[in-house]
Amino acid sequence: MTIFATLGAYAGFALLVLMAATPLLVELDQRFPVARQAKAAKAAEREHRVPAGLASA
C-alpha cells in the first residue's frame, strides 16, 4: 500500500503545482499569442484553390 500512497502523493503534488501555474500560463498565452489558427486557415485556403486551367470544368 505504501507504493500506492507514494504515487498518490506525487500525483497530488503535481496537480497542485499545475493548478498553481495555470494563471501564469494563461497570462503568458494572452501576452504572447500563437498564430496557429491563422496559419491553419491560410493552409486550408491554399489547399482548396483550383488552378485556373481546371476551373472551366
ChimeraX commands (.cxc) that place a marker at each C-alpha (Angstrom):
marker #1 position 0.00,0.00,0.00 radius 0.5
marker #1 position 2.92,2.36,0.53 radius 0.5
marker #1 position 3.70,2.36,-3.20 radius 0.5
marker #1 position 0.16,3.48,-3.99 radius 0.5
marker #1 position 0.26,6.12,-1.26 radius 0.5
marker #1 position 3.58,7.44,-2.56 radius 0.5
marker #1 position 2.31,7.56,-6.13 radius 0.5
marker #1 position -0.87,9.28,-4.96 radius 0.5
marker #1 position 1.13,11.84,-3.02 radius 0.5
marker #1 position 3.31,12.61,-6.04 radius 0.5
marker #1 position 0.26,12.84,-8.31 radius 0.5
marker #1 position -1.46,15.17,-5.85 radius 0.5
marker #1 position 1.62,17.35,-5.58 radius 0.5
marker #1 position 1.93,17.51,-9.40 radius 0.5
marker #1 position -1.74,18.50,-9.62 radius 0.5
marker #1 position -1.25,21.28,-7.06 radius 0.5
marker #1 position 1.79,22.59,-8.95 radius 0.5
marker #1 position -0.15,22.58,-12.21 radius 0.5
marker #1 position -3.09,24.38,-10.60 radius 0.5
marker #1 position -0.73,26.99,-9.15 radius 0.5
marker #1 position 0.98,27.52,-12.52 radius 0.5
marker #1 position -2.27,27.81,-14.51 radius 0.5
marker #1 position -2.74,31.61,-14.06 radius 0.5
marker #1 position 0.85,32.19,-15.18 radius 0.5
marker #1 position 0.35,30.01,-18.25 radius 0.5
marker #1 position -2.89,31.81,-19.14 radius 0.5
marker #1 position -1.21,35.20,-18.76 radius 0.5
marker #1 position 1.70,34.15,-20.96 radius 0.5
marker #1 position -0.72,32.79,-23.56 radius 0.5
marker #1 position -2.56,36.11,-23.67 radius 0.5
marker #1 position 0.62,38.17,-23.75 radius 0.5
marker #1 position 2.34,36.12,-26.46 radius 0.5
marker #1 position -0.42,34.56,-28.58 radius 0.5
marker #1 position 0.50,31.89,-31.08 radius 0.5
marker #1 position -0.96,32.40,-34.57 radius 0.5
marker #1 position -1.67,28.70,-35.13 radius 0.5
marker #1 position -5.29,29.26,-36.14 radius 0.5
marker #1 position -4.43,31.89,-38.75 radius 0.5
marker #1 position -1.74,29.67,-40.24 radius 0.5
marker #1 position -4.10,26.70,-40.35 radius 0.5
marker #1 position -6.78,28.79,-42.10 radius 0.5
marker #1 position -4.30,30.00,-44.72 radius 0.5
marker #1 position -3.07,26.46,-45.32 radius 0.5
marker #1 position -6.65,25.22,-45.75 radius 0.5
marker #1 position -7.38,28.06,-48.18 radius 0.5
marker #1 position -4.31,27.21,-50.25 radius 0.5
marker #1 position -5.35,23.57,-50.26 radius 0.5
marker #1 position -8.80,24.31,-51.73 radius 0.5
marker #1 position -7.71,26.64,-54.51 radius 0.5
marker #1 position -8.25,25.28,-58.01 radius 0.5
marker #1 position -5.72,26.07,-60.75 radius 0.5
marker #1 position -7.04,28.39,-63.47 radius 0.5
marker #1 position -6.81,25.73,-66.18 radius 0.5
marker #1 position -9.07,23.34,-64.27 radius 0.5
marker #1 position -11.66,25.92,-63.21 radius 0.5
marker #1 position -13.50,25.74,-66.53 radius 0.5
marker #1 position -14.55,22.09,-66.00 radius 0.5
marker link #1:1,2 radius 0.2
marker link #1:2,3 radius 0.2
marker link #1:3,4 radius 0.2
marker link #1:4,5 radius 0.2
marker link #1:5,6 radius 0.2
marker link #1:6,7 radius 0.2
marker link #1:7,8 radius 0.2
marker link #1:8,9 radius 0.2
marker link #1:9,10 radius 0.2
marker link #1:10,11 radius 0.2
marker link #1:11,12 radius 0.2
marker link #1:12,13 radius 0.2
marker link #1:13,14 radius 0.2
marker link #1:14,15 radius 0.2
marker link #1:15,16 radius 0.2
marker link #1:16,17 radius 0.2
marker link #1:17,18 radius 0.2
marker link #1:18,19 radius 0.2
marker link #1:19,20 radius 0.2
marker link #1:20,21 radius 0.2
marker link #1:21,22 radius 0.2
marker link #1:22,23 radius 0.2
marker link #1:23,24 radius 0.2
marker link #1:24,25 radius 0.2
marker link #1:25,26 radius 0.2
marker link #1:26,27 radius 0.2
marker link #1:27,28 radius 0.2
marker link #1:28,29 radius 0.2
marker link #1:29,30 radius 0.2
marker link #1:30,31 radius 0.2
marker link #1:31,32 radius 0.2
marker link #1:32,33 radius 0.2
marker link #1:33,34 radius 0.2
marker link #1:34,35 radius 0.2
marker link #1:35,36 radius 0.2
marker link #1:36,37 radius 0.2
marker link #1:37,38 radius 0.2
marker link #1:38,39 radius 0.2
marker link #1:39,40 radius 0.2
marker link #1:40,41 radius 0.2
marker link #1:41,42 radius 0.2
marker link #1:42,43 radius 0.2
marker link #1:43,44 radius 0.2
marker link #1:44,45 radius 0.2
marker link #1:45,46 radius 0.2
marker link #1:46,47 radius 0.2
marker link #1:47,48 radius 0.2
marker link #1:48,49 radius 0.2
marker link #1:49,50 radius 0.2
marker link #1:50,51 radius 0.2
marker link #1:51,52 radius 0.2
marker link #1:52,53 radius 0.2
marker link #1:53,54 radius 0.2
marker link #1:54,55 radius 0.2
marker link #1:55,56 radius 0.2
marker link #1:56,57 radius 0.2
view
